[in-house]
Amino acid sequence: MGLLPVVALVGRMVVLFGLLMGVPLAFTLAKHDAAEDAFLLAAGITLACGLGLSLLTRRFKRELQPRDGFVLVGLTWLVLPAFGALPLWLAIPGASATDAYFEAMSAFTATGATAFSGLDALPLSVNVWRCFMMFVGGLGIIILAVAILPLLGVGGSQLYKTEMTGPMKDQKLTPRIADTARAIWVAYGLLALACTGAYRAAGMSWEDAFMHMCTTVSLGGFSSHDLSFGYWNSPAIEAVAVLFMMLSGVSLVLYFVAWRSRSLAPLWRNAEVRAFYAVLLGSVALISLYLVTFGSYASFTLALRHTAFHVVSIATTTGYSTHDYAVWPLFAPLHMILLGCFATCAGSTGGGIKMVRMLLLLKQSRRELVRIVHPNVVNPVVLGGAAVSDRVMQSVIAYMMLYGATLVGFTMALLFTGLDAVTAFTAVVACVNNIGPGLGDVGPSLNYGSLTDLQTWLLTFAMMLGRLELLSVLVLFTPAFWRR
């Protein structure tokens, strides 16, 4: 049957995605905005394509094999943004198909890199759709599918391992993988409800509270305003954002474990969580002092407010801003972008290589230094009181080698197209790590709309690679994958 059973599942996911368009459609019907026809047409096309694909392949059913999971994830993350781009292309005047697909991929991968300006003037339903795609994509449409695939008679274990972020994917919270996925979504949903209420209490409208909840708990960073959080200039709203970005940067798995054990001990005992908060707090203190020392702010209190917001926003790969931090002395924005490459925890909605990989690499480096002095010593890499297997370490090292090669390769490709070095490098880092804004022509006060179509497509693929952690996509291009 080849790949037809996989195509059949893609058809079902397209149907599900079409049904999700009911959320922005409800907003456009309630507000009677200009995007009503665009969403009706887009939803109709999506449902028709999904149902047609499902009917044509309905007799091709079998249990997923390991390689099927990779193919399905890759196809899903290529196809769904195309349907997600339809309402944007139809509703935004002058939007090109390239920019619409880039925007949808940015939302779906929770990157937050936008190609559009004039966000305040867009119909409410368009901004809702941009943000809601980010909410769904933040944790992963595949995890949602895993939770319901058993109802369709298809197992989802391979999908869970492919989509879940981090190097140790074989851990389960519950005996059945679908129950695990549902548990993660429950934790995600409760965090979302709390965030919505907090934003509303801090002074946002219900519409803005919903949209910014979607992009906060997903660590995505889209906003309905060109000024992002600078639109409100509110310490209370910024404090809510900082709190929920820090909460969302922690593994959702640990929240479920803490709830099940009725104790916060699993959170505090986790080495990755401790390192995550230590790095954030240390960086906030360092950059605040640095900005005061170099005269960027007159008082430490004001520097602390703006530093805390931006450090947490960039380090957690969210990408919100209150003003153009690119005008700070160069050390500060570069330090923040560096944090965005590794700071968030595995199992969170954040991007980057994840803090656990950084810890393992540091421990492996220390291990090799000890071996130089004591060649015969038994010195395993230990994390959280347990020895880490050589298989996991090999996976981490292979990932890091591909990560470095990916950054270099995409940067060189953008330089070849004529982009300047600062813009090219930071755009690649921002897209591969799903941070959003970079520096130069894609800085926090600008957007990706000035790029050529070729540059935009390169960065679109970079976002997908980063969101699916490189290996899950690049394995599809190896001859060994397709051999029987």
Number of C-alpha atoms within 10 A of each C-alpha: 8 8 11 16 21 23 21 23 24 22 27 23 23 23 21 18 22 23 14 16 22 15 13 23 23 14 20 23 13 11 13 14 15 17 23 22 15 20 25 16 13 21 24 15 15 25 21 16 18 22 21 16 19 22 13 13 17 17 11 16 15 13 11 17 13 13 16 17 22 25 19 23 24 20 15 21 22 15 16 22 23 19 21 26 23 21 27 26 20 19 19 17 9 8 14 14 16 19 24 24 25 28 27 30 31 32 33 31 35 38 36 31 35 26 21 18 14 10 17 13 11 19 20 22 28 26 22 24 26 28 31 27 28 31 29 22 26 27 27 25 21 25 26 20 20 23 22 18 18 13 10 9 11 15 20 24 18 19 24 25 21 24 22 23 25 21 19 16 15 9 9 13 16 11 8 13 22 23 16 21 25 17 20 24 20 14 16 23 13 10 19 23 13 12 24 24 15 20 23 17 15 17 14 18 12 14 17 20 19 22 24 29 28 28 30 37 31 36 36 37 34 31 27 24 18 18 20 21 20 15 14 15 13 14 13 15 19 23 17 19 24 20 15 20 29 21 17 24 29 25 22 24 22 22 21 20 17 16 12 10 11 10 12 13 12 17 18 13 12 14 16 25 23 13 18 23 17 12 15 21 14 11 21 23 15 14 21 25 18 19 21 17 13 11 13 15 18 12 14 16 12 14 21 20 15 19 24 21 23 25 27 28 25 30 30 39 37 32 32 29 24 19 17 13 18 16 12 16 14 10 11 22 20 16 15 24 24 17 23 30 25 24 32 32 27 28 22 27 32 37 37 31 26 26 23 24 26 18 16 19 17 12 16 18 13 13 16 13 12 15 14 10 9 11 10 9 11 10 14 14 20 13 15 10 10 9 11 15 11 11 8 15 17 11 15 21 15 12 18 17 11 16 21 10 12 19 19 14 13 22 24 17 15 22 17 12 12 12 18 14 14 15 19 27 21 24 29 26 29 32 32 31 30 35 35 33 31 30 23 19 21 24 20 22 19 19 21 24 17 13 16 14 15 13 20 20 16 17 28 23 17 23 32 24 24 25 31 23 25 19 17 20 20 14 15 15 9 10 8 9 11 10 6 4
